[in-house]
Amino acid sequence: MTAIDAELDAAGLNCPLPILKAKKALARLRGGQTLRVIATDPDSVKDFETFSQQAGHTLLDVHEENGRFHFLLRKRED
């Protein structure tokens, strides 16, 4: 089990807001720390995959529970 350093509830927000809010939350973390994001927009799955690749963060986990998508991101080392 990976420790979670911060959590962001982006439920109810549509693209691109979950990504923008995650970007701000990651900026407050140190390299190697983790952020869990909860979103309800089905497009967020592809968005977070693309965002993590482009920004250099590691997408550790993606899963869906009851219409809520859970993302676990590890911030890239600075």
C-alpha positions as CSV (number, residue, x, y, z in Angstrom):
1,M,0.0,0.0,0.0
2,T,1.4,3.4,-1.0
3,A,1.2,6.2,1.4
4,I,-1.0,9.1,0.2
5,D,0.4,12.6,0.9
6,A,-2.5,14.6,-0.4
7,E,-6.0,14.0,-1.7
8,L,-8.1,16.0,-4.2
9,D,-11.8,15.5,-4.7
10,A,-12.6,16.6,-8.2
11,A,-16.0,14.8,-8.3
12,G,-18.6,16.7,-10.4
13,L,-16.0,18.6,-12.3
14,N,-15.6,18.2,-16.1
15,C,-12.5,18.4,-18.2
16,P,-10.1,20.2,-17.9
17,L,-10.8,21.1,-14.3
18,P,-9.7,17.8,-12.6
19,I,-6.3,18.0,-14.4
20,L,-5.9,21.7,-13.6
21,K,-6.7,21.2,-9.9
22,A,-4.4,18.1,-9.8
23,K,-1.6,20.2,-11.4
24,K,-1.9,22.8,-8.6
25,A,-2.1,20.1,-5.9
26,L,1.1,18.4,-7.3
27,A,2.9,21.8,-7.3
28,R,2.5,21.9,-3.5
29,L,4.1,18.4,-3.1
30,R,7.7,17.4,-3.0
31,G,9.1,15.1,-5.6
32,G,8.2,11.5,-4.9
33,Q,5.1,12.3,-2.9
34,T,1.7,11.0,-3.9
35,L,-1.6,12.5,-4.7
36,R,-4.9,10.7,-4.9
37,V,-7.5,12.3,-7.1
38,I,-11.2,11.3,-7.2
39,A,-13.1,12.3,-10.3
40,T,-16.5,11.5,-11.9
41,D,-15.8,12.6,-15.5
42,P,-15.2,9.4,-17.6
43,D,-12.9,11.3,-19.9
44,S,-10.6,11.9,-16.9
45,V,-9.1,8.4,-17.3
46,K,-7.5,9.3,-20.7
47,D,-6.8,12.8,-19.5
48,F,-4.8,11.6,-16.5
49,E,-2.9,9.0,-18.5
50,T,-1.9,11.8,-21.0
51,F,-1.1,14.3,-18.3
52,S,1.1,12.0,-16.3
53,Q,3.1,11.0,-19.4
54,Q,3.6,14.6,-20.6
55,A,4.4,16.0,-17.1
56,G,6.7,13.1,-16.1
57,H,4.6,12.0,-13.1
58,T,3.9,8.3,-12.5
59,L,0.3,7.1,-12.6
60,L,0.5,4.4,-10.0
61,D,-3.1,3.3,-10.0
62,V,-6.4,3.9,-11.8
63,H,-9.6,2.3,-10.8
64,E,-13.4,2.9,-10.8
65,E,-15.7,2.4,-7.9
66,N,-19.4,3.3,-8.2
67,G,-18.9,5.8,-10.9
68,R,-16.0,7.5,-9.2
69,F,-12.5,7.3,-10.8
70,H,-9.6,7.1,-8.4
71,F,-6.1,8.1,-9.6
72,L,-2.9,7.8,-7.6
73,L,-0.1,9.9,-9.0
74,R,3.5,10.1,-7.8
75,K,5.1,13.5,-8.4
76,R,8.2,13.4,-10.5
77,E,11.5,14.0,-8.7
78,D,12.5,17.6,-9.1
